[in-house]
Amino acid sequence: MKTRIFAALLILCAATLAAQVPATPAGTPVAQAHTSDLGFSYSIPSDWEVVDVNPSLPAVRQKVENEAASEDERKGAACAQVALTARHGAPVSVIVVVALPFACFGQEMTDKDLPDFGSGASEGLKKSFNLANPHRGAYSLGTHSIWIERARGTIIGHADTTYTVETVCSILKKGAVCWMTMAADDAALQTFEHGAVALDDDAATALVPANAFQKNP
């Protein structure tokens, strides 16, 4: 259930942003931190354009609710939050962050739920992406376990641009969160992976370390 909601929101936001040409801010880019009341923050450079996709969310929430097989799915659709959507460059690269507050959903998850949670989010992306050569990894950031998958792919029906599609998920004290990028080039992928993330009370560090794929589960 939970992963179905995440996948639907990730796909909606990524497709919406990829279809638009971003503005190019003037000046030297500096880090801009985006903070969630669920206990995490994530930083991206200021030359990435942050986009409000909230006007599009009611439609995808309604679609998921209409197709829901359980009350949990309907509740998840109502509770999932888009914490950040940003785009950069041409062809457009995209970063999306989606979170599920446990207080709203009425259930909590633990680290034992993380592999299934991450895998489900990744599987859901296949409805809109042709993905190839997926690689999965697991690592820790401070006290938090992290699940990651990286693949090469194209948007179904739009094979003109090949992206690196990378999804990173973790379980926090107040909710679950996934970060996803459609990176059109290596610079965008590095921006996504090197973005400083702080989880609950842990110190800020890069979202994806260099050894993230050394031990595949």
Buried (B, 14 or more C-beta within 10 A) or exposed (E): BBBBBBBBBBBBBBBBBBEEEBEEEEEEEEEBEBEBEBBBBBBBBBBBBBBEBEEBBEEBBEEBBEEBEEEBBBBBBEBBBBBBBBBBBEBBBBBBBBBBBBEBBEEEBEBEBBBEBBBBBBBBBBEBBBBEEBEBBBBEBBEBBBBBBBBBBBBEEEEEBBBBBBBBBBBBBBBBBBBBBBBBBEEBBEBBBBBBBBBBEBEBEBBBBEEBBEEEE
